[in-house]
Amino acid sequence: MPAVGGIGVRNSGKEYPGNLTPFVTVTCIVAAMGGLIFGYDIGISGGVTSMDPFLMKFFPEVYRKKKGVETTNKYCQYDSETLTIFTSSLYLAALLSSLVASTVTRKFGRKLSMLFGGLLFLVGALINGFAVKIWMLILGRILLGFGIGFANQSVPLYLSEMAPYRYRGALNIGFQMSITIGILVANILNYFFAKIKGGWGWRLSLGGAMVPALIITIGSLVLPDTPNSMIERGDRDAAKLQLQRVRGVDDVDEEFNDLVAASEASMLVEHPWSNLLQRKYRPHLTMAILIPFFQQFTGINVIMFYAPVLFSSIGFKDDASLMSAVITGIVNVLATTVSIYGVDKWGRRALFLEGGVQMFICQAVVAAAIGAKFGIDGNPGELPKWYAIVVVLFICLYVSGFAWSWGPLGWLVPSEIFPLEIRSAAQSINVSVNMLFTFIVAQVFLIMLCHMKFGLFIFFAFFVFVMSLFIHFFLPETKGIPIEEMGRVWREHPYWSRFVEHEDYDKGIEMAREATKNV
């Protein structure tokens, strides 16, 4: 197709035969459930930290601030270094484990990474559920983080490799759908567990993470491995049979030969990490770093981590703040279905850009609404019901914009653009950057809220504007392009084409294809 603003990519005409079989559909649904552990944790943290019995036991200074004993500024009532360490330690651990997960994923397959992720998350959930000291909470969070690092490394890769290219976007977004479902379930459980008499409901919230952990653990044991991974580990005969089963047709020679050729070209790369620094991989490395960076600086985790805390800080009562978090969770799930429907129909760029515009407008409105009511000192008095509804409405519109754009596409696009020889390493960079800035945002959010006040939303709106410009000028459209043919989007891009070397990689692929055909 003709380029739109110089960014489009024409269709090369290569189409692999294959159907969306019940086998691959069920397989991708089970694998996508790996997102439940990430989503459950995101949703559970903010709700638990707004429960009075939890705060009284582990963070008494925060409890006193919340009740107005030590401060009257609403913006600062949750400002505690220990509390932010509890929340953010998980993401630092996920960052570290994602680097190890790259080697496991490449050498032993995607399934084993999922299994490690589920087991580590399971142990972390048990420790948190039975915690009696703050160090037990932190240890549990670190183990949860290790589990998330492995799962977020392997699940998006698994889905991108398993799905037929025509449906890759929709099936891969199943991972984000699971994240949103995990967030919603956590918010609902927080709402009801907070009502349990005796004040031990927070243990059920934290310990409940065992359920999604068991789902991914059991799922990893029953899932088949991807043909790409089997080829990568030298089991070509089984890989071809697997590809025939996955595609639902016997004629898979062209796709199989291309997968083998890509694998053989990747074996020429001895050091995939250092290989990432080569000039021809400049666009891949840029996307692996900037897409997860911008995803976190949309400000979404400010909403999802701390939704109950945030709503409580701006004047909602405890039950109302938890229910508001449930409402945003429902919106998150419903809006993600829009992306599943439209990502392979409208394309990645259209959803990215529309979501960016919507989030920018909503953050500006929320900043104005909170600033007008709370001012600098954060003492609004009684918050009118209609005013609270307006704030929640625009936060929901913001969440919906994220849910059909930067939420799912922040995982989908990086997982589908990397050639096999750098795929595991590049995905680790993607997950590591995501976790690094998730950690930073979680660590400094409460401090920023205390000092920047309503200006915090303007801060994130600025990044939404910048990242929308980045997408417009630098991200090519990847809709409907087979994963092993993705190299052409960079060669045809007006900016990235100057970095991509046409000859070396293409020659390697062609030589490998010919060798495969002659065997």
Helices and strands as residue ranges (DSSP letters): H 22-32, H 35-48, H 52-58, H 60-66, G 74-76, H 81-108, H 110-129, H 134-162, G 165-167, H 168-193, H 201-207, H 210-222, H 227-232, H 236-247, H 253-267, H 272-275, G 279-281, H 282-296, H 300-313, H 318-342, H 348-374, H 385-403, H 406-417, H 420-452, H 455-474, G 483-485, H 487-491, G 496-498, H 502-518
